[in-house]
Amino acid sequence: MQALFELLPLILFLGGYLYTGDIYVALGILMVAMPVGLVIKYVKTGKADKMYLWSTVFLLVFGAATFYFRNPEFLYWKPTAFYWVVGAAFLISTWVGDKPLVRRFFGLTPDLPLDQLTSAQWSGLNLVWVAFFAAMGMLNIYVAYSFPEDFWVKFKVFGLMGLTFVFMIAQTFWLLSKMKDPKEAGAGEGD
């Protein structure tokens, strides 16, 4: 349900674009929908979702530049800049802090036995995420400059979100394959 909620501003962006054919109208809709969504999420949960917050900040900055300069290329660069900054944060977390960001991210899921993975496995997984964010940023720019605007709009909504979803599912399955159920691990020791 939360993923659908986060996708709603993008669907409104796509709908605005498909209805009007105007990237500026669609951007205006998105620049209203994301902050409203952020406030609704905060009211419902009592805390700010950091990724959604920073994505909204990036949108407002790059969106304002798009309107000010009347140049949609600023909007095209927003996902790339966001992915690259997030990737850099994941990379820096390898050396700063007590745990890589990927471990902190999966630590938000209760009942996962995260201590079953070694520090080396967490560091490796963290680097996989860095590579993913770098590749997504490059892919966004490739699509933005190689295809018509209407294709990029659809790719931004469905392609980037879809690839991120597939990546997250793959990472979850990889993690689960490395972890043993604490009940099973305890039962095997007594045999």
C-alpha positions in Angstrom: 0.0 0.0 0.0 2.9 2.4 0.8 4.5 1.8 -2.6 1.2 2.6 -4.3 0.9 5.8 -2.2 4.4 6.8 -3.3 3.6 6.1 -6.9 0.5 8.3 -6.9 2.3 11.6 -7.5 4.1 10.0 -10.4 0.8 8.7 -11.8 -0.6 12.2 -11.5 2.5 13.5 -13.3 2.0 11.0 -16.1 -1.7 11.7 -16.3 -1.1 15.4 -16.5 1.4 14.9 -19.2 -0.8 12.5 -21.2 -3.8 14.8 -20.9 -2.1 18.1 -21.8 1.1 17.0 -23.6 2.8 19.8 -21.6 5.8 18.9 -19.4 5.3 22.1 -17.4 1.7 21.3 -16.5 2.8 17.8 -15.5 5.7 19.1 -13.5 3.4 21.6 -11.7 1.1 18.8 -10.7 4.1 16.7 -9.4 5.5 19.7 -7.5 2.1 20.0 -5.6 1.5 16.3 -5.2 4.8 15.3 -3.7 4.8 17.8 -0.8 1.2 17.0 -0.1 2.1 13.3 -0.1 5.0 14.0 2.2 2.7 15.9 4.7 0.1 13.1 4.6 2.8 10.5 5.2 4.1 12.5 8.1 0.6 12.9 9.7 -0.2 9.2 9.3 3.1 7.9 10.6 4.4 10.7 12.8 7.8 10.6 11.2 9.4 11.8 7.9 10.4 9.2 5.3 13.9 10.4 4.5 14.0 9.1 0.9 10.7 10.6 0.1 11.6 13.9 1.8 14.9 14.2 -0.1 13.3 13.2 -3.4 10.7 16.0 -2.8 13.5 18.5 -2.1 15.3 17.5 -5.3 12.1 17.8 -7.2 11.4 21.2 -5.9 14.9 22.5 -6.7 15.1 20.9 -10.1 11.5 21.7 -10.9 12.0 25.4 -9.9 15.0 25.5 -12.2 13.0 23.9 -15.0 10.3 26.6 -14.6 12.7 29.5 -14.2 14.9 28.7 -17.2 11.9 27.2 -19.2 14.2 24.2 -19.9 12.9 20.6 -19.2 16.5 19.4 -19.1 16.7 20.3 -15.4 13.8 17.9 -14.8 15.5 15.2 -16.9 18.5 15.5 -14.6 16.5 15.3 -11.3 16.3 11.5 -11.1 20.0 11.2 -12.1 21.2 13.7 -9.5 19.0 12.0 -6.8 20.2 8.5 -7.7 23.9 9.6 -7.7 23.6 11.5 -4.4 21.9 8.4 -2.8 24.6 6.2 -4.3 27.3 8.5 -2.9 25.6 8.3 0.5 25.7 4.5 0.4 29.3 4.6 -0.7 30.4 7.0 2.1 28.5 4.9 4.7 31.1 2.2 4.0 33.6 4.3 5.9 31.4 6.6 8.0 29.2 5.2 10.7 29.0 1.9 12.4 26.9 0.1 9.7 26.6 0.5 5.9 23.4 2.2 4.8 22.1 -1.0 3.3 22.2 -2.7 6.7 20.4 0.2 8.3 17.8 0.1 5.5 17.1 -3.6 6.0 17.1 -3.0 9.8 13.9 -1.1 9.4 12.2 -4.5 8.7 11.4 -6.1 12.0 12.4 -9.7 12.8 15.1 -10.0 10.1 18.1 -11.8 11.7 20.6 -9.3 10.2 23.5 -10.5 12.4 23.7 -13.7 10.4 25.5 -11.8 7.6 29.1 -10.9 8.0 30.5 -7.4 7.8 32.1 -8.3 4.4 28.7 -9.5 3.1 27.1 -6.2 4.2 29.9 -4.2 2.6 29.6 -6.1 -0.6 25.8 -5.7 -0.7 26.2 -2.0 0.0 28.6 -1.7 -3.0 25.9 -3.5 -5.1 23.5 -0.7 -4.1 26.1 2.0 -5.0 26.5 0.4 -8.5 22.7 0.1 -8.9 22.2 3.8 -8.1 25.0 4.8 -10.4 23.6 2.7 -13.2 20.1 4.0 -12.7 21.3 7.6 -13.0 23.2 6.8 -16.2 20.2 5.0 -17.6 17.9 7.9 -16.9 20.1 10.3 -18.8 20.5 7.9 -21.7 16.7 7.6 -22.0 16.2 11.4 -21.6 18.6 12.3 -24.4 18.0 9.3 -26.7 14.2 9.1 -26.8 11.3 11.6 -27.2 10.0 13.4 -24.2 6.8 11.4 -24.0 8.9 8.2 -23.8 11.1 9.6 -21.0 8.0 10.6 -19.0 6.6 7.0 -19.2 10.1 5.6 -18.4 10.4 7.9 -15.4 7.1 6.7 -14.0 7.2 3.0 -14.9 10.8 2.1 -15.9 12.7 3.7 -13.0 10.1 2.6 -10.5 9.9 -0.9 -12.0 13.6 -1.4 -12.1 13.9 -0.3 -8.5 11.1 -2.6 -7.4 12.8 -5.6 -9.2 16.1 -4.7 -7.6 14.6 -4.5 -4.1 12.9 -7.9 -4.6 16.1 -9.5 -5.8 18.0 -8.0 -2.8 15.4 -9.3 -0.4 15.5 -12.8 -1.9 19.4 -12.8 -1.7 19.2 -11.7 1.9 16.7 -14.3 2.8 18.8 -17.0 1.1 21.7 -16.0 3.4 19.7 -16.0 6.6 18.4 -19.0 8.5 15.2 -18.9 10.5 16.3 -18.6 14.2 13.9 -21.4 15.1 15.4 -23.8 12.5 19.0 -22.8 13.5 18.2 -23.6 17.1 16.5 -26.9 16.3 19.5 -28.1 14.2 21.9 -27.4 17.1 20.1 -29.8 19.5 20.2 -32.8 17.1 
